Structure formats: C-alpha cells, structure tokens
Amino acid sequence: MFKRLFSAALVFGAAALAPPLAAQTACLPRGDLVNSLKSTYSEQMAGGGLQNASRLIEIWTSRRTGSFTIFITRPDGISCVVASGQDWYSVPQPIGEGVKG
C-alpha cells in the first residue's frame, strides 16, 4: 500500500513541476511578431527596456481588446514571447517633484 501511495505522490508531484503548455515560448523574427500583434490583437507598444546588454524586453497592449504580450528580443532580431494574456490595465504614474539636489 505504501509503495502505491508513494508512487502516486511521485508521479503527481513530477507532473506539478512540469511547465504549463502555455508557458512554452514562441520565437520568430521581431517584425513578424509585431505585425501579428498589430493586425490580430490591435496591440501597440506600451513600454520596454533593456534586461541586460543583449536582451530587450517589450510590452505591447491593446486598449480595445485588453490583451497584452511581453516578449524579449535578442541581438539577432529573434523575439520570444514570455507572457501574454487578457484584461491589461495601466496604472497612472504620479508626477514627481523633479530632481532635488
């Protein structure tokens, strides 16, 4: 009995550690990805920044559909989607008082 219980726990535990199917990345040339985001989801670039010297992160969102896509672009021009979803919302940034010095 203990062996069966242990085996079942091991199998289900391993399954829980596996990445979800949706988390697998899709990579393609940046231009192709951008065209698809614009035409299919009406997304526009909302922001981005450098993750490091060789990785650019971009966030694309759509006010009309509420969709969003986050992807990383490598120096060779290939972009890989790392997250996407629905119900995106933006948080207004407070106006700063400027640089004090």
Backbone atoms as SQL, in Angstrom:
CREATE TABLE atoms (id INTEGER PRIMARY KEY, chain TEXT, resi INTEGER, resn TEXT, atom TEXT, x REAL, y REAL, z REAL);
INSERT INTO atoms VALUES
  (1, 'A', 1, 'MET', 'N', 0.821, -1.188, 0.000),
  (2, 'A', 1, 'MET', 'CA', 0.000, 0.000, 0.000),
  (3, 'A', 1, 'MET', 'C', 0.870, 1.259, 0.000),
  (4, 'A', 2, 'PHE', 'N', 1.903, 1.249, 0.839),
  (5, 'A', 2, 'PHE', 'CA', 2.788, 2.404, 0.930),
  (6, 'A', 2, 'PHE', 'C', 3.480, 2.665, -0.412),
  (7, 'A', 3, 'LYS', 'N', 3.897, 1.602, -1.101),
  (8, 'A', 3, 'LYS', 'CA', 4.574, 1.760, -2.386),
  (9, 'A', 3, 'LYS', 'C', 3.654, 2.419, -3.405),
  (10, 'A', 4, 'ARG', 'N', 2.382, 2.033, -3.454),
  (11, 'A', 4, 'ARG', 'CA', 1.439, 2.625, -4.398),
  (12, 'A', 4, 'ARG', 'C', 1.196, 4.095, -4.071),
  (13, 'A', 5, 'LEU', 'N', 1.028, 4.385, -2.809),
  (14, 'A', 5, 'LEU', 'CA', 0.808, 5.764, -2.382),
  (15, 'A', 5, 'LEU', 'C', 2.020, 6.628, -2.699),
  (16, 'A', 6, 'PHE', 'N', 3.198, 6.098, -2.428),
  (17, 'A', 6, 'PHE', 'CA', 4.432, 6.822, -2.710),
  (18, 'A', 6, 'PHE', 'C', 4.605, 7.037, -4.216),
  (19, 'A', 7, 'SER', 'N', 4.326, 6.014, -5.013),
  (20, 'A', 7, 'SER', 'CA', 4.431, 6.119, -6.469),
  (21, 'A', 7, 'SER', 'C', 3.459, 7.151, -7.020),
  (22, 'A', 8, 'ALA', 'N', 2.231, 7.151, -6.526),
  (23, 'A', 8, 'ALA', 'CA', 1.244, 8.122, -6.982),
  (24, 'A', 8, 'ALA', 'C', 1.673, 9.536, -6.623),
  (25, 'A', 9, 'ALA', 'N', 2.181, 9.716, -5.405),
  (26, 'A', 9, 'ALA', 'CA', 2.656, 11.040, -4.985),
  (27, 'A', 9, 'ALA', 'C', 3.825, 11.490, -5.849),
  (28, 'A', 10, 'LEU', 'N', 4.705, 10.588, -6.181),
  (29, 'A', 10, 'LEU', 'CA', 5.860, 10.920, -7.017),
  (30, 'A', 10, 'LEU', 'C', 5.428, 11.324, -8.423),
  (31, 'A', 11, 'VAL', 'N', 4.500, 10.582, -9.018),
  (32, 'A', 11, 'VAL', 'CA', 4.012, 10.883, -10.368),
  (33, 'A', 11, 'VAL', 'C', 3.299, 12.230, -10.394),
  (34, 'A', 12, 'PHE', 'N', 2.375, 12.453, -9.460),
  (35, 'A', 12, 'PHE', 'CA', 1.636, 13.709, -9.453),
  (36, 'A', 12, 'PHE', 'C', 2.527, 14.885, -9.068),
  (37, 'A', 13, 'GLY', 'N', 3.496, 14.644, -8.217),
  (38, 'A', 13, 'GLY', 'CA', 4.448, 15.703, -7.866),
  (39, 'A', 13, 'GLY', 'C', 5.288, 16.102, -9.063),
  (40, 'A', 14, 'ALA', 'N', 5.735, 15.138, -9.844),
  (41, 'A', 14, 'ALA', 'CA', 6.511, 15.447, -11.046),
  (42, 'A', 14, 'ALA', 'C', 5.664, 16.188, -12.066),
  (43, 'A', 15, 'ALA', 'N', 4.407, 15.795, -12.189),
  (44, 'A', 15, 'ALA', 'CA', 3.513, 16.482, -13.132),
  (45, 'A', 15, 'ALA', 'C', 3.285, 17.929, -12.713),
  (46, 'A', 16, 'ALA', 'N', 3.222, 18.165, -11.427),
  (47, 'A', 16, 'ALA', 'CA', 3.006, 19.532, -10.939),
  (48, 'A', 16, 'ALA', 'C', 4.209, 20.420, -11.208),
  (49, 'A', 17, 'LEU', 'N', 5.398, 19.842, -11.293),
  (50, 'A', 17, 'LEU', 'CA', 6.607, 20.622, -11.549),
  (51, 'A', 17, 'LEU', 'C', 6.825, 20.921, -13.021),
  (52, 'A', 18, 'ALA', 'N', 6.150, 20.214, -13.893),
  (53, 'A', 18, 'ALA', 'CA', 6.304, 20.436, -15.332),
  (54, 'A', 18, 'ALA', 'C', 5.725, 21.802, -15.701),
  (55, 'A', 19, 'PRO', 'N', 6.372, 22.507, -16.657),
  (56, 'A', 19, 'PRO', 'CA', 5.834, 23.816, -17.046),
  (57, 'A', 19, 'PRO', 'C', 4.516, 23.661, -17.781),
  (58, 'A', 20, 'PRO', 'N', 3.596, 24.601, -17.583),
  (59, 'A', 20, 'PRO', 'CA', 2.333, 24.512, -18.320),
  (60, 'A', 20, 'PRO', 'C', 2.562, 24.692, -19.812),
  (61, 'A', 21, 'LEU', 'N', 1.683, 24.138, -20.592),
  (62, 'A', 21, 'LEU', 'CA', 1.817, 24.194, -22.044),
  (63, 'A', 21, 'LEU', 'C', 1.855, 25.631, -22.537),
  (64, 'A', 22, 'ALA', 'N', 1.065, 26.509, -21.930),
  (65, 'A', 22, 'ALA', 'CA', 1.013, 27.900, -22.361),
  (66, 'A', 22, 'ALA', 'C', 2.303, 28.654, -22.052),
  (67, 'A', 23, 'ALA', 'N', 3.124, 28.123, -21.147),
  (68, 'A', 23, 'ALA', 'CA', 4.348, 28.826, -20.767),
  (69, 'A', 23, 'ALA', 'C', 5.477, 28.597, -21.771),
  (70, 'A', 24, 'GLN', 'N', 5.295, 27.660, -22.686),
  (71, 'A', 24, 'GLN', 'CA', 6.324, 27.429, -23.671),
  (72, 'A', 24, 'GLN', 'C', 6.389, 28.622, -24.609),
  (73, 'A', 25, 'THR', 'N', 7.599, 29.060, -24.913),
  (74, 'A', 25, 'THR', 'CA', 7.761, 30.286, -25.674),
  (75, 'A', 25, 'THR', 'C', 7.638, 30.053, -27.173),
  (76, 'A', 26, 'ALA', 'N', 7.191, 31.095, -27.859),
  (77, 'A', 26, 'ALA', 'CA', 7.138, 31.113, -29.315),
  (78, 'A', 26, 'ALA', 'C', 8.155, 32.137, -29.783),
  (79, 'A', 27, 'CYS', 'N', 9.063, 31.755, -30.647),
  (80, 'A', 27, 'CYS', 'CA', 10.103, 32.660, -31.134),
  (81, 'A', 27, 'CYS', 'C', 9.991, 32.819, -32.649),
  (82, 'A', 28, 'LEU', 'N', 10.138, 34.051, -33.104),
  (83, 'A', 28, 'LEU', 'CA', 10.112, 34.358, -34.529),
  (84, 'A', 28, 'LEU', 'C', 10.742, 35.729, -34.741),
  (85, 'A', 29, 'PRO', 'N', 11.018, 36.098, -35.985),
  (86, 'A', 29, 'PRO', 'CA', 11.597, 37.422, -36.226),
  (87, 'A', 29, 'PRO', 'C', 10.711, 38.523, -35.651),
  (88, 'A', 30, 'ARG', 'N', 11.329, 39.551, -35.062),
  (89, 'A', 30, 'ARG', 'CA', 10.597, 40.612, -34.393),
  (90, 'A', 30, 'ARG', 'C', 9.551, 41.253, -35.305),
  (91, 'A', 31, 'GLY', 'N', 9.912, 41.535, -36.544),
  (92, 'A', 31, 'GLY', 'CA', 8.981, 42.163, -37.483),
  (93, 'A', 31, 'GLY', 'C', 7.721, 41.341, -37.689),
  (94, 'A', 32, 'ASP', 'N', 7.871, 40.037, -37.788),
  (95, 'A', 32, 'ASP', 'CA', 6.714, 39.152, -37.960),
  (96, 'A', 32, 'ASP', 'C', 5.836, 39.171, -36.714),
  (97, 'A', 33, 'LEU', 'N', 6.473, 39.148, -35.534),
  (98, 'A', 33, 'LEU', 'CA', 5.705, 39.181, -34.289),
  (99, 'A', 33, 'LEU', 'C', 4.950, 40.500, -34.145),
  (100, 'A', 34, 'VAL', 'N', 5.623, 41.613, -34.409),
  (101, 'A', 34, 'VAL', 'CA', 4.994, 42.928, -34.296),
  (102, 'A', 34, 'VAL', 'C', 3.812, 43.053, -35.256),
  (103, 'A', 35, 'ASN', 'N', 3.994, 42.615, -36.502),
  (104, 'A', 35, 'ASN', 'CA', 2.892, 42.662, -37.471),
  (105, 'A', 35, 'ASN', 'C', 1.698, 41.840, -36.999),
  (106, 'A', 36, 'SER', 'N', 1.964, 40.686, -36.420),
  (107, 'A', 36, 'SER', 'CA', 0.892, 39.838, -35.915),
  (108, 'A', 36, 'SER', 'C', 0.179, 40.493, -34.733),
  (109, 'A', 37, 'LEU', 'N', 0.934, 41.099, -33.819),
  (110, 'A', 37, 'LEU', 'CA', 0.319, 41.752, -32.665),
  (111, 'A', 37, 'LEU', 'C', -0.558, 42.925, -33.098),
  (112, 'A', 38, 'LYS', 'N', -0.087, 43.665, -34.093),
  (113, 'A', 38, 'LYS', 'CA', -0.858, 44.815, -34.582),
  (114, 'A', 38, 'LYS', 'C', -2.127, 44.368, -35.301),
  (115, 'A', 39, 'SER', 'N', -1.991, 43.417, -36.218),
  (116, 'A', 39, 'SER', 'CA', -3.130, 43.042, -37.058),
  (117, 'A', 39, 'SER', 'C', -4.131, 42.139, -36.346),
  (118, 'A', 40, 'THR', 'N', -3.667, 41.218, -35.538),
  (119, 'A', 40, 'THR', 'CA', -4.557, 40.253, -34.908),
  (120, 'A', 40, 'THR', 'C', -5.157, 40.764, -33.603),
  (121, 'A', 41, 'TYR', 'N', -4.344, 41.477, -32.802),
  (122, 'A', 41, 'TYR', 'CA', -4.792, 41.866, -31.461),
  (123, 'A', 41, 'TYR', 'C', -4.898, 43.374, -31.258),
  (124, 'A', 42, 'SER', 'N', -4.616, 44.161, -32.279),
  (125, 'A', 42, 'SER', 'CA', -4.638, 45.627, -32.193),
  (126, 'A', 42, 'SER', 'C', -3.732, 46.151, -31.076),
  (127, 'A', 43, 'GLU', 'N', -2.612, 45.471, -30.860),
  (128, 'A', 43, 'GLU', 'CA', -1.700, 45.885, -29.796),
  (129, 'A', 43, 'GLU', 'C', -0.693, 46.909, -30.301),
  (130, 'A', 44, 'GLN', 'N', -0.308, 47.788, -29.402),
  (131, 'A', 44, 'GLN', 'CA', 0.710, 48.807, -29.660),
  (132, 'A', 44, 'GLN', 'C', 1.735, 48.729, -28.537),
  (133, 'A', 45, 'MET', 'N', 2.950, 49.188, -28.803),
  (134, 'A', 45, 'MET', 'CA', 3.989, 49.147, -27.784),
  (135, 'A', 45, 'MET', 'C', 3.623, 50.075, -26.626),
  (136, 'A', 46, 'ALA', 'N', 3.650, 49.531, -25.409),
  (137, 'A', 46, 'ALA', 'CA', 3.333, 50.299, -24.208),
  (138, 'A', 46, 'ALA', 'C', 4.593, 50.678, -23.435),
  (139, 'A', 47, 'GLY', 'N', 5.650, 49.930, -23.631),
  (140, 'A', 47, 'GLY', 'CA', 6.890, 50.225, -22.914),
  (141, 'A', 47, 'GLY', 'C', 7.902, 49.121, -23.116),
  (142, 'A', 48, 'GLY', 'N', 9.052, 49.336, -22.547),
  (143, 'A', 48, 'GLY', 'CA', 10.099, 48.335, -22.656),
  (144, 'A', 48, 'GLY', 'C', 11.376, 48.815, -22.014),
  (145, 'A', 49, 'GLY', 'N', 12.386, 47.989, -22.079),
  (146, 'A', 49, 'GLY', 'CA', 13.674, 48.338, -21.515),
  (147, 'A', 49, 'GLY', 'C', 14.671, 47.220, -21.714),
  (148, 'A', 50, 'LEU', 'N', 15.908, 47.503, -21.379),
  (149, 'A', 50, 'LEU', 'CA', 16.964, 46.509, -21.510),
  (150, 'A', 50, 'LEU', 'C', 16.994, 45.618, -20.277),
  (151, 'A', 51, 'GLN', 'N', 16.945, 44.321, -20.499),
  (152, 'A', 51, 'GLN', 'CA', 17.101, 43.379, -19.405),
  (153, 'A', 51, 'GLN', 'C', 18.588, 43.271, -19.071),
  (154, 'A', 52, 'ASN', 'N', 19.402, 43.236, -20.106),
  (155, 'A', 52, 'ASN', 'CA', 20.853, 43.274, -19.987),
  (156, 'A', 52, 'ASN', 'C', 21.391, 43.782, -21.314),
  (157, 'A', 53, 'ALA', 'N', 22.677, 43.721, -21.515),
  (158, 'A', 53, 'ALA', 'CA', 23.272, 44.291, -22.724),
  (159, 'A', 53, 'ALA', 'C', 22.810, 43.617, -24.010),
  (160, 'A', 54, 'SER', 'N', 22.229, 42.423, -23.911),
  (161, 'A', 54, 'SER', 'CA', 21.842, 41.716, -25.132),
  (162, 'A', 54, 'SER', 'C', 20.382, 41.282, -25.159),
  (163, 'A', 55, 'ARG', 'N', 19.546, 41.819, -24.279),
  (164, 'A', 55, 'ARG', 'CA', 18.131, 41.436, -24.258),
  (165, 'A', 55, 'ARG', 'C', 17.252, 42.667, -24.064),
  (166, 'A', 56, 'LEU', 'N', 16.339, 42.863, -25.012),
  (167, 'A', 56, 'LEU', 'CA', 15.375, 43.958, -24.953),
  (168, 'A', 56, 'LEU', 'C', 14.009, 43.381, -24.619),
  (169, 'A', 57, 'ILE', 'N', 13.388, 43.895, -23.574),
  (170, 'A', 57, 'ILE', 'CA', 12.046, 43.455, -23.192),
  (171, 'A', 57, 'ILE', 'C', 11.051, 44.500, -23.668),
  (172, 'A', 58, 'GLU', 'N', 9.974, 44.046, -24.296),
  (173, 'A', 58, 'GLU', 'CA', 8.916, 44.949, -24.754),
  (174, 'A', 58, 'GLU', 'C', 7.572, 44.465, -24.236),
  (175, 'A', 59, 'ILE', 'N', 6.709, 45.425, -23.915),
  (176, 'A', 59, 'ILE', 'CA', 5.346, 45.133, -23.502),
  (177, 'A', 59, 'ILE', 'C', 4.420, 45.804, -24.510),
  (178, 'A', 60, 'TRP', 'N', 3.556, 45.024, -25.113),
  (179, 'A', 60, 'TRP', 'CA', 2.582, 45.510, -26.084),
  (180, 'A', 60, 'TRP', 'C', 1.193, 45.276, -25.508),
  (181, 'A', 61, 'THR', 'N', 0.317, 46.276, -25.628),
  (182, 'A', 61, 'THR', 'CA', -1.028, 46.168, -25.078),
  (183, 'A', 61, 'THR', 'C', -2.055, 46.711, -26.060),
  (184, 'A', 62, 'SER', 'N', -3.306, 46.357, -25.820),
  (185, 'A', 62, 'SER', 'CA', -4.408, 46.873, -26.624),
  (186, 'A', 62, 'SER', 'C', -5.488, 47.406, -25.701),
  (187, 'A', 63, 'ARG', 'N', -5.814, 48.677, -25.841),
  (188, 'A', 63, 'ARG', 'CA', -6.930, 49.240, -25.077),
  (189, 'A', 63, 'ARG', 'C', -8.254, 48.671, -25.558),
  (190, 'A', 64, 'ARG', 'N', -8.327, 48.381, -26.863),
  (191, 'A', 64, 'ARG', 'CA', -9.585, 47.903, -27.444),
  (192, 'A', 64, 'ARG', 'C', -9.925, 46.492, -26.982),
  (193, 'A', 65, 'THR', 'N', -8.935, 45.588, -27.024),
  (194, 'A', 65, 'THR', 'CA', -9.207, 44.194, -26.683),
  (195, 'A', 65, 'THR', 'C', -8.801, 43.826, -25.265),
  (196, 'A', 66, 'GLY', 'N', -7.951, 44.635, -24.625),
  (197, 'A', 66, 'GLY', 'CA', -7.459, 44.323, -23.284),
  (198, 'A', 66, 'GLY', 'C', -6.348, 43.295, -23.255),
  (199, 'A', 67, 'SER', 'N', -5.891, 42.874, -24.431),
  (200, 'A', 67, 'SER', 'CA', -4.834, 41.867, -24.478),
  (201, 'A', 67, 'SER', 'C', -3.467, 42.513, -24.239),
  (202, 'A', 68, 'PHE', 'N', -2.506, 41.689, -23.841),
  (203, 'A', 68, 'PHE', 'CA', -1.129, 42.149, -23.691),
  (204, 'A', 68, 'PHE', 'C', -0.171, 41.024, -24.044),
  (205, 'A', 69, 'THR', 'N', 1.030, 41.422, -24.480),
  (206, 'A', 69, 'THR', 'CA', 2.082, 40.478, -24.823),
  (207, 'A', 69, 'THR', 'C', 3.402, 41.042, -24.326),
  (208, 'A', 70, 'ILE', 'N', 4.189, 40.201, -23.691),
  (209, 'A', 70, 'ILE', 'CA', 5.526, 40.583, -23.231),
  (210, 'A', 70, 'ILE', 'C', 6.501, 39.663, -23.948),
  (211, 'A', 71, 'PHE', 'N', 7.494, 40.266, -24.601),
  (212, 'A', 71, 'PHE', 'CA', 8.473, 39.442, -25.298),
  (213, 'A', 71, 'PHE', 'C', 9.871, 40.015, -25.167),
  (214, 'A', 72, 'ILE', 'N', 10.849, 39.155, -25.397),
  (215, 'A', 72, 'ILE', 'CA', 12.266, 39.518, -25.338),
  (216, 'A', 72, 'ILE', 'C', 12.832, 39.402, -26.739),
  (217, 'A', 73, 'THR', 'N', 13.613, 40.416, -27.138),
  (218, 'A', 73, 'THR', 'CA', 14.260, 40.382, -28.444),
  (219, 'A', 73, 'THR', 'C', 15.768, 40.245, -28.248),
  (220, 'A', 74, 'ARG', 'N', 16.340, 39.297, -28.960),
  (221, 'A', 74, 'ARG', 'CA', 17.786, 39.052, -28.916),
  (222, 'A', 74, 'ARG', 'C', 18.482, 39.918, -29.958),
  (223, 'A', 75, 'PRO', 'N', 19.807, 40.041, -29.890),
  (224, 'A', 75, 'PRO', 'CA', 20.551, 40.850, -30.866),
  (225, 'A', 75, 'PRO', 'C', 20.394, 40.376, -32.310),
  (226, 'A', 76, 'ASP', 'N', 20.075, 39.095, -32.522),
  (227, 'A', 76, 'ASP', 'CA', 19.912, 38.590, -33.888),
  (228, 'A', 76, 'ASP', 'C', 18.536, 38.906, -34.468),
  (229, 'A', 77, 'GLY', 'N', 17.691, 39.642, -33.715),
  (230, 'A', 77, 'GLY', 'CA', 16.387, 40.043, -34.226),
  (231, 'A', 77, 'GLY', 'C', 15.273, 39.055, -33.970),
  (232, 'A', 78, 'ILE', 'N', 15.573, 37.963, -33.291),
  (233, 'A', 78, 'ILE', 'CA', 14.552, 36.973, -32.958),
  (234, 'A', 78, 'ILE', 'C', 13.907, 37.367, -31.633),
  (235, 'A', 79, 'SER', 'N', 12.574, 37.363, -31.628),
  (236, 'A', 79, 'SER', 'CA', 11.818, 37.707, -30.431),
  (237, 'A', 79, 'SER', 'C', 11.111, 36.474, -29.909),
  (238, 'A', 80, 'CYS', 'N', 11.094, 36.332, -28.581),
  (239, 'A', 80, 'CYS', 'CA', 10.442, 35.196, -27.941),
  (240, 'A', 80, 'CYS', 'C', 9.399, 35.711, -26.954),
  (241, 'A', 81, 'VAL', 'N', 8.164, 35.246, -27.124),
  (242, 'A', 81, 'VAL', 'CA', 7.068, 35.630, -26.238),
  (243, 'A', 81, 'VAL', 'C', 7.277, 34.930, -24.900),
  (244, 'A', 82, 'VAL', 'N', 7.252, 35.716, -23.812),
  (245, 'A', 82, 'VAL', 'CA', 7.409, 35.136, -22.480),
  (246, 'A', 82, 'VAL', 'C', 6.109, 35.164, -21.689),
  (247, 'A', 83, 'ALA', 'N', 5.167, 36.027, -22.086),
  (248, 'A', 83, 'ALA', 'CA', 3.862, 36.072, -21.410),
  (249, 'A', 83, 'ALA', 'C', 2.856, 36.780, -22.300),
  (250, 'A', 84, 'SER', 'N', 1.614, 36.385, -22.165),
  (251, 'A', 84, 'SER', 'CA', 0.520, 37.073, -22.846),
  (252, 'A', 84, 'SER', 'C', -0.744, 36.808, -22.061),
  (253, 'A', 85, 'GLY', 'N', -1.731, 37.680, -22.244),
  (254, 'A', 85, 'GLY', 'CA', -2.961, 37.485, -21.506),
  (255, 'A', 85, 'GLY', 'C', -4.015, 38.519, -21.845),
  (256, 'A', 86, 'GLN', 'N', -5.018, 38.604, -20.986),
  (257, 'A', 86, 'GLN', 'CA', -6.163, 39.491, -21.172),
  (258, 'A', 86, 'GLN', 'C', -6.324, 40.396, -19.964),
  (259, 'A', 87, 'ASP', 'N', -7.196, 41.377, -20.100),
  (260, 'A', 87, 'ASP', 'CA', -7.572, 42.292, -19.024),
  (261, 'A', 87, 'ASP', 'C', -6.408, 43.140, -18.531),
  (262, 'A', 88, 'TRP', 'N', -5.600, 43.625, -19.448),
  (263, 'A', 88, 'TRP', 'CA', -4.493, 44.513, -19.092),
  (264, 'A', 88, 'TRP', 'C', -5.055, 45.825, -18.572),
  (265, 'A', 89, 'TYR', 'N', -4.417, 46.378, -17.577),
  (266, 'A', 89, 'TYR', 'CA', -4.768, 47.715, -17.097),
  (267, 'A', 89, 'TYR', 'C', -3.489, 48.470, -16.790),
  (268, 'A', 90, 'SER', 'N', -3.537, 49.761, -16.989),
  (269, 'A', 90, 'SER', 'CA', -2.389, 50.612, -16.726),
  (270, 'A', 90, 'SER', 'C', -2.612, 51.383, -15.440),
  (271, 'A', 91, 'VAL', 'N', -1.540, 51.650, -14.749),
  (272, 'A', 91, 'VAL', 'CA', -1.595, 52.417, -13.517),
  (273, 'A', 91, 'VAL', 'C', -0.960, 53.790, -13.801),
  (274, 'A', 92, 'PRO', 'N', -1.704, 54.870, -13.563),
  (275, 'A', 92, 'PRO', 'CA', -1.108, 56.184, -13.818),
  (276, 'A', 92, 'PRO', 'C', 0.078, 56.443, -12.897),
  (277, 'A', 93, 'GLN', 'N', 1.108, 57.011, -13.475),
  (278, 'A', 93, 'GLN', 'CA', 2.313, 57.308, -12.710),
  (279, 'A', 93, 'GLN', 'C', 2.163, 58.679, -12.053),
  (280, 'A', 94, 'PRO', 'N', 2.506, 58.815, -10.783),
  (281, 'A', 94, 'PRO', 'CA', 2.423, 60.122, -10.130),
  (282, 'A', 94, 'PRO', 'C', 3.448, 61.080, -10.733),
  (283, 'A', 95, 'ILE', 'N', 3.084, 62.337, -10.760),
  (284, 'A', 95, 'ILE', 'CA', 4.002, 63.349, -11.270),
  (285, 'A', 95, 'ILE', 'C', 5.002, 63.654, -10.171),
  (286, 'A', 96, 'GLY', 'N', 6.282, 63.496, -10.480),
  (287, 'A', 96, 'GLY', 'CA', 7.327, 63.730, -9.499),
  (288, 'A', 96, 'GLY', 'C', 7.593, 65.219, -9.317),
  (289, 'A', 97, 'GLU', 'N', 8.294, 65.519, -8.271),
  (290, 'A', 97, 'GLU', 'CA', 8.638, 66.892, -7.970),
  (291, 'A', 97, 'GLU', 'C', 9.929, 67.314, -8.652),
  (292, 'A', 98, 'GLY', 'N', 10.510, 66.437, -9.413),
  (293, 'A', 98, 'GLY', 'CA', 11.769, 66.757, -10.076),
  (294, 'A', 98, 'GLY', 'C', 12.953, 66.274, -9.259),
  (295, 'A', 99, 'VAL', 'N', 14.111, 66.586, -9.766),
  (296, 'A', 99, 'VAL', 'CA', 15.341, 66.163, -9.115),
  (297, 'A', 99, 'VAL', 'C', 15.717, 67.171, -8.046),
  (298, 'A', 100, 'LYS', 'N', 15.949, 66.658, -6.878),
  (299, 'A', 100, 'LYS', 'CA', 16.382, 67.545, -5.784),
  (300, 'A', 100, 'LYS', 'C', 17.899, 67.446, -5.676),
  (301, 'A', 101, 'GLY', 'N', 18.526, 68.528, -5.465),
  (302, 'A', 101, 'GLY', 'CA', 19.967, 68.444, -5.382),
  (303, 'A', 101, 'GLY', 'C', 20.521, 69.561, -4.708);
